[in-house]
Amino acid sequence: MRLIPERLRRKPRDPEGTMTLIEHLEELRYRLVASIVAIAAGSVVGWILYGRVLDLLLEPYCDYWRTVPPEVRPTESCTLFYTGAVDSVMIKLKLVVFIGLFIALPVVLWELWRFVVPGLTRRERRLAILFVTSSVVLFLMGAVLAYVTLPKALNFLLGFAGSRFVPLLTGDRFISFVMLVALAFGLSFEFPIVLVFLTVLGVVTTDQLRAWRRWAILGISIFAAFITPSADPYTMLAMMFPMMLFYEAAIIVARALGK
């Protein structure tokens, strides 16, 4: 008895990984749907964790708020604002989906790997678990570092105009700012995975990576300057130095893999 409609079933994959254009598009659709379902399920958990995560994200701002003299504080307690009738809804939904993405990250990365798998050899397919695990760990490390550097960044940005000015932040813009910083760090920490992946595919070699070291340092510096939403020196340096170390680590790992 067939429980799944024929149109929703995936066709058996060629064991050698060869696929037509239509099959690639069908595979992409399946992987996207699976990732969206995982993020939706994670968002349900995010709805439950919303209050705790919001308190955690507000703590760096509240640390700055406590340094503002009481006579010029815009509010009696550390709080954010919204200016539109539906802004409160959008703030909560945005943060809930963001939490859901973090929770579903292993599934999303697994689906990404499985989409790329048909073009790889059998040996390279065995690296899937290592790829997903290391990608998740590095992304979380980046997000944690972003949170650690957030107080310094806020102190620099909010206090840049002088003591005569005090911030009156809206919740939507603050949450968006924190999300962008976390995503920027998380994605930048995937840098060594990309380099190792390129060496495994034979696109670059360890000799080329060593020869490009100076240009890589320059590129990393420019990248950190543009991708960090705050553009403050603390955040830029906090991103630059780990990426430089990751570049060297990628060379070592690639050499260990015989590339």
N, C-alpha and C positions, 0 to 999 in steps of 0.2 A: 504493500500500500504506500502510495506516494503522499507524504505529508507536506513537501515543499513544492510550490508551483514550479513548472519547468522554466519559466522565464526568469526566476530568481536564482536558479541553480548555476553554479560556476562550472564551466566545462573543465574536463580533466586537463591538467597541464602537461605539456611535452616534457619528459624527463630531462631532455637536453637543454631546456630553457628557451627554445626557439618559439616565437609568437608572432602572429600577424599584427598589423596596425589595429584592427578591430579588437583583437584579443588583448592588446596592450591597453586600449581605452576601457574595455570591460574590467580588466584587472585594476586599473586606476580607480574606476568608479567603486569597485568593491572595497578597495583599501581606504578610500575616502569615507565611505559610509561606515565602515568598521571604526575608523578613527573618530568620526563625529558621534557615533553611539557611545564610544568609550568616554569622550569628553562630556557628553550629556549625563552619563552615569556618575562621572566624577563631580559634575556640577550639583548633583543631588546631595552628595556628601559635602560639597562646598557650601550649600545652603545651610547645612547644620553647623558648619564650622565658621560661618560668616562673622559672628560676633567676636570670636577669639582671634581670628586673623585680622580683623579690623583694629582691634586693640593693639595687636602686635605692630601693625603698620603705622599706627598713630604715635607710638612711643617715641620714635626719633623726633617727630615734630613737637611733641609735648616737652621733650627735653630742651628744645630751643625755646619754646614758649615760656618755660620756667625761668629762662635767663633774661626775659624782657622785664623791665621795671614795672611793678604793679600799677603805678599811676598812669602808664601809657598802654597797658594791655587792652585790646579791643573787647575782650570778654573776661568774665570772672573765672572761667574754667577753660581747659584746653578742649577746643571743639572746632569743627569745620562747618561750612555753610553750603547751602544750595540756593539757587536763584529762580529756578523754574518749577512748575507744578509737577512735572514728571521726572525731575532730576534725581529725586531720592530713589525712584524705581530703577533708573538707569545705573545709578551708583552701585546699588546692591547687585543687580544682574551682571554688571561688568566684573565686579570682584568675584562673584560666585563662579562665573565662567572661567575666570583666570585661575581660581583654585582648582576647578575641574580639569583644566589643561595640565596643571602640575601633577594632579593625581593620575591622569590618563597618559602621562608622558611615556611610560614604558610601552604601553600598547601602541601609541602613535609611532614611536621609533621602530617597534617591531614590524608594524605594517609598512613603514617606509623601507625597511630592509627587505621585507618579503616582496615588495614591488620591484626592487633592484635585482633580486636574486636570479631571475631567469638569465641575465646577462653574465653571470659569474660561474666559476668552476665549482665542482663539488667540494673541493678543499676550502674555497672561500666561503661557501655556504655555512660551513661549520663554525665560522667566526660570528654567526648571528648573535648568540648569547653574549659573547664578549663585547660585541659592538653595542648592543642595547644596554648592557650593564654599565659599561664605561661611559656611554653617552649620558645616561641618567645621572650617574655620579658626578660627572663634570658639570652638567647643567645645574644640578643642585648646589654644587660648590660655587658656581658663578652667582647664583641667586643669593646664597648666604653671604658671599663677599659683598654683593651689592647692598644688602641690608646693613652689613657692618660699616660700610663707608657712607651710608645715608646720613647719619648725624653730622659728619664733617661737611658733606655736600650741602645740607640744609643750612648749617651755620654760616657757610661761605656765601650762599646765594641769598638767604633771607636777611643777612646782616650787611650785605654789600653796599647798600645805599646809605647806611649810617643809622644812628640811634634815633633820629627824628622820624624814621619811617618804621611802621610795624605791619606785619603781614595780616591779611584778611583772606585766607585761602578758602576756596570752594572745594567740597569733597570730590567732585568729578575730576577737576584738574589735578588735585593732589594724588588721588588714586591712580589716575592715568600716568602721572609722572613716575610714581613708584613702580608701576607695572612695566613701563618702558625701560627703566633702569635695570630691573630684574631680568627682563628679556634680553636686553643688550649684553649684560654680563653672561647670562646663561648661554646665549648663542655664541658669544666670543670664546667661551670655554670649550666649545666643540671644535675649535681650531685644530688641535692635534689629531682628532679623529679624522678630519677632512684630509690632513696631510698624509696620515698613514694609509687611508683609503686610496688616495691618489698613487702612492707608491706601490700598493698591492696591485692596482690596476695597470701599473707600468707607465703611468702618465709622466711621473717624475721619478728621479732616482735620489739616493742619499748624497751622491756626489754633487748633483745639481742643487740640492737643498743647502749643502755646505757652501757652495759657490755663491748662492744668492743670499747669504746670511746678512750682509750689510743692507741690501735692498729690502730684505724682509723686516729688519728693525725699523727702517724708515717707513715702510708700508704699515706696520703695526702702529707706529706713532700717529700716522695720519688717520688710520682707521679708528683708533681710540678717541681722537679729537672729534671726529664726525659722528660716531655712533652713540656716544654718551649724551643723553638728553640734557644733562645739567651743564656740561662743558666746563666744569670746575676742575682745578688741578688735582685734587684728591682722587676724584673718580677716574680721571684719565690715567694717572699713575697706577692706581689700583688695578686697572685693566691692562695697561701696557706691560708691566713686569711679569705677571703670570703668563701672558701670551708669548713673551720672549722665552720664558722657561719652557713653555709647551713646544715651541719651535725646536729647541734643542732636544727635548724629550722625544719628539716625533722622529728626529733623525736617529736617535738611539734605538727606538722601537723598530723602525724600518730596517736598520742594519741587522737587528736580531732576527727579523723575518727573512733575511737574505735578499733584501731589495736595495 
